[in-house]
Amino acid sequence: MKTHYYFGWFNDVFPDKLVKLLHEDITDRKSLIMISANPFLHEDEEVGATERSWLDQANIMFDEYHLIDYGVQKEESQKLIQNASVIFLLGGNTVEQNGILIEYELSDLIKKSRAVVMGTSAGAINMSAKWLCSKYTGYKGEISSIYDGIGLDNFSVLSHFDLENNIEQIQGELSLLSEEINVYASNKDCAVRVKGDKIDILGNVYLISHSKIQKLDETL
């Protein structure tokens, strides 16, 4: 049964409820493969440090840790994905992360993987089927465009933005996309967990569907 976690951003540590679930779901802890969302900064030791600290503090440790960025060869990156226990798409620059996923041909390998796949902020967005790149959803530029993500699940994710103060703007901007697929919008300290056909909610998560927005009840 495939398991996917779409995180917002955590200012401190994973909530206890989430830690419990991760311990249940992550039974194979041979290798953690992180995919950078700042792939050009391949000499920056800070990339992935925060996300790894969340797992460390949850006492979820791995035998091997690897970071995929442009300092790693394409073929090696593909092998790492194929042998991964957990794949973690990091936060950072969503467009740059999308670029390395395409250039290194990683998306299909991630979809076929039996690993637990998780992403935070940019990583969660790129896990989804499609996502909106717009100045209203935190990106530079005047022209809005739709990007294809990995497509682990047939919905869109808007992650780690100030929804509470921009709900009407974001709802309007995402209206057209929400006619095609559901959009799960979240900010901080929250998660959407997909296990098999079941979708669970932790924290403040909104569903935008057919141009209408509603706050979802927690199920975790």
Secondary structure, DSSP 8 states (H G I E B T S, - for coil): --EEEEE-B-SSS--HHHHHHHHHH----SEEEEEEESTT-TT-TTTTHHHHHHHHHTT---SEEEEESTTS-HHHHHHHHHT-SEEEEEEE-HHHHHHHHHHTT-HHHHHH--SEEEEETHHHHHHBSEEEE-GGGT-SSS--EEEE---SBSSEEE-SS--TTTHHHHHHHTHHHHHHS-EEEE-BS-EEEEETTEEEEESSEEEEETTEEEE-----
